[in-house]
């Protein structure tokens, strides 16, 4: 029956095409012309898409206007119906915004569109030809996106991810140059400070991350769609007037020799400069979850932002050559370097990047040709009745499998589509799952899931596009327990991360609540307290505190987090913290135990730490090590007299806020007691009191493919002492291990427990 309807539909549409007989520039039938009056309207029944013309100039301004009728009634003149209309490109990544009635192009090409109304697709497609881009831009344009960033910036990884996820049709027009601010990758500015600060100051930026596009404007938006809109604006409003090529880039005797060319069909005044980019730089302690930094501008010419005295004038059609010699580059990183050569010109009275090109050292790059987009579906004619897999306006969730092993390593990959658009890694998309009646949100843009908790998970997706849109379907995922005969019942000790300050009058209340919880639930909560500057400078602040604060995105002080999970904003409400602890114990049972061995030399103040992990499953872990100090006497807003600060973080001995790879990132052998291959060593500062200090160590796993990590289990011991693996039922200080900390999976001794109850009473 379905084949018969498709055949009948094909005959009908062919008959309509035959009646009118018009052929456009692409030798494809025009949309139905209705009563033949030539206005592009249609009285044909059903949903019909039409356009006012088939050919436009590829200048970004000339546009084709769409019309969509349902049984002859226009749907695009009334916002009530227009809001349910979606027009999409059949091939490629072109997206028309909601309420869009027209389309313009900045590339030569053949473009094909269909429309939907309330999920129903139009009976036909329309084709548009964009032409003559070379009249407005004689050479293909590469836009330099100057990204102001820093290894300390909590929001900067979002901008990095957005630039990386820009659709493929735009990437050939974009060069990213990361100008670092206030870190080891920053480049000094001649006016003082660094280049990132100078660039921000010139364009009125207020913070990181921000991007400057071709020295034309600054924007801090960090979604792929917003970045693509900025690139399109440059191509439309500021087309290149010249071409740039790199003839050679050769490193000789520590000097990088660059030969570049420029040609301008119309001629004019230009200047040329360079940027050397450095990739694959591994830095520990920053906010990047993988510790890798790319696109780093490590050397630039003096004319990065303004034309120099070496500017020159080209006659129409003249080609000129420019040479640069760059010294002082790290020769051991040549394979990780790329060369950018840019041309500056004056447009609208200001200096802008007219065009640019890029190549690796030892390579070259010719003038870029004007691009052409072949947007016609291969083998598809306007008569086809093919419907998109997902109707426009619908959010659909799918998965590559529905069962996995709860070992923390096996993972499921989800695909989230909004109509035909894949938003699986979008910054406004997040997955939500329900386990045992409790709902949990995964991080934005995370489409991978793993767990160490067996159970039945029900997933749905949420996408923000002018409002929250939830997936039309749910996926049930079954996580089964891994098979291991030597499974240990490790006690779940939760890491409690407190954000506080001596200038915060409300913060002492949270400290009191934490102490009360520790009394009520012995050996269950391990608190670490990060101090921040609030109202006044806090002498107990450590620099990495800002990184944690930015990553967890709290809103004010005091704030409290469990196991590094971004969840409810916990303040000083004990009942809320108690409920979150109960939820954590129920939903995130540990797959491992943590043991710690330390030695301390009082004479040299040298501390050696060896974390150990025993896992019930074959799982990869990261580890975090904190040094905390109790009993610090210092003033505190909101209290009178001297105040005792406890759990104060003095140092974090891991190379990232999400820890360091344990065992080199290789999954541990289930049931095996595994020590850190190289013990950690540090020297305690002279004003730290070792007798009041503790070592806190957490083992971390990920649920979302490495976007974020959370603590799987935690343990602690005093400086110079050791602690073994904590098992359920062991709530004492020793945690089941002697000084050696050895409790690596042998027989567990069982003791009768006697509880002492102290009653305080009075008349």
Steps between C-alpha positions, in 0.01 A plus 500: 500500500781742595684431171178565310451837673859599423445403136173695486671803658783485244250492214313797647808717541628408153165598359517838675854556371388401152212749499723798573815384330730777635866413562733704725876555473567161659282310251259412779126566493378820666250477785131485403397837356135491600274675249792598282510870590875478564496621861635170634188423706329164488146379538612137492368299793737388773813669634684675216824701517580765237749783444491836328813432289745222428829696473661744744831681527739336750568830676316418821240769429298391199241256630233259388165524681308186594128435490335201665135422442274237651208425269560838339512699826825692567668402828788750509311828532369436851743453793262247656539261209853614406620384842422141398676527163851363455699538179811288476773426252481145370878453485771639729495713812303808394245590765228762469387657822146475619275769340745532208321577172800542272842361418821670387841347429867595527620211282430400144294187493184303442274492804196278555230564761195325641253626758301350785193625678418342837718203404340451157748532212427691181405302192787650307845654533627823342844573358697824508818588311739752659756646259771762440669487842828575320361843413483589870793296631761402239677253733361267764511657844641365825380688807728521802313442825715636783393304806584668833544216746694375800586170663338635818169591332213270594274597209771497231469125422142571388626751243770256388241226452265733311773607257595136451137406428438767236347320204728374225375748240644788708825350624689567178430870550633519857840514669498498880785679680488464879640804683559391858452735792685478829649154460817326379387517133440877491708722269611842633361813342723796413270723704528283812295201606433233239349494153169357620458788744596752231249348256224502763576862587490613138163339432340575836490142624417439864617143558584155370421322282452752217573491128595777259412430137748636241567805725147608409296431814504312831243243605490269804231260378608136527268280300583370149190662349591844637860467380379396154275808490805718574701335222215554256479866602870550420464330161198715422607838639878478459592291193870455429655730241824303466643150506780372727732208437789349696776392263718344766550472877835343582685469831875549452748519789231600746350770275163461329516648149163586345438609143149623423319654205207738458298599194210741463293525181393856585815615678524705819699552819594189702727375774603143579588318822523155656381292794673180608257248649603224740291182547496192726626674812440294812455719807398375842289702739284679242128475429524286185382152598761331279777748592561568129521847347512579127504800265727687744638823352862465617654769276349788302619786283489854639205595280254254654230765544612805299665564166870577533730748327593215265159515332503505122278577203415247230394589150198317360600141424848543651653220704753572774722282717565545872761318711519452876767354727383381841758414765477363852246228427529166685663280238390179675136584422530560126262217414235662721525843337301664223557829320227759439565790261242778494437809289370819659305771322285800587126451475258758634787698648629216720769236466362154433634163393426495129602137443733233640644159434655220706738207460726271702873567528668338204187537287327769290151633420388646167239769444160368602239473225144619540301212646205326338226317688339204325183485701282288276415158644681227310258297292199689639250682279232747606241221462640289783277446797782417743431630848774596747574245769384747761242772421618857552422632846522150656781392733588131468736289710675180387783283638756261356396235755262454792706279730844554652722369776509720809879505519554872437668428166233351275301791356193580294508769230178697451393693192265795543335653194284809478332432170786431260750694714737293713524674838666211686788720618315831508567728794125542554432124500526273799395147579284419801464158658283358775629223726293365790272803479784754520568728205854601401618745232816432301728786401406717202618352172581157650358216292695207649403313816673244720429395857616282787146462634293208370136578435241617250553850365234691309648770276349799326658807340441869557586768243466875537389694193299798613370277780549148633421222252491141627552192286186338368628163618688340787764226498524234768856395573589193707833502685605157629751432775838374382599147598778491759524245780711715732268799525556715811231703673696826504364770724392806305676804638375815334718798415334815632628811320432821692543850357547761769682823589609693806302789351173304480277564806272200425774244439556389864151346501598254226819407690287419806264287291793304354638426847155388617462262203841350570391424857170349391648293214851392602754432223246590231586860403852626423483882476749725324456876527601738221540862607423784258538876508162640603468863618863478615813308403509152654851385602398132482401514133686275252503589131326181381196589713381735223524216246277275710258785568467580128463134401224431752327832423377586849308820559644671806630382838478276691462204263542125546540212252516123538746287304564778244147465363320806369158465655280697733654824626563398862563775752461463877174306505585176680186317388586565136858371546370194687259426215774538239725264697221242517443537126872461430526186713200347323586595141880497490640199688881488470671253272832536680671569827780750566799443729780746580860453614699807612840570654611832642851630580469766772851630436453571130118529515487264201176305461470187284154372403407174328129467415371147433181385334331160502213470255218247488487548122743550215471877501722799418532764774641843567626610841487825696722575800432790740708623793273649765571663835284532810514737796603819319421800719393805300226763504166432333217733401182408679680395819667678789855443614732239355350228286626148426506397134505129424537288186688784329646394164868586496586330171360275227761250384335402173555643155136584423182592687371158393812322620787312340472173306563209735701212356562711190130492417501121457210314662593328828487125541193413705582393855864608484651747749672753271731773634587820314804413289700806613436636852415869534748719685457854627651728761270655757518878532663630815177649636300177460470292816560142394349360818165658402506391136330219312539342157173453310497277194207440263461254213300649210298347217295651219143434391500714187802400296749727673310830487494507880618270779358425844645339811438127513646467850720694741724438801720705733780465752723725708832618359764235571242227560325250272154357456368184335187436301180588685234229495136529594469447875843653566432850628802545723812702439700202375265413216608140498872549442813540708788736436571320176145557386488140376151367455515404140224249464582218746275367773318774685491465878162553661457643850203554726443871525428665837355846483566757772212741559572826682196668651513865599210595726403728784227590741 
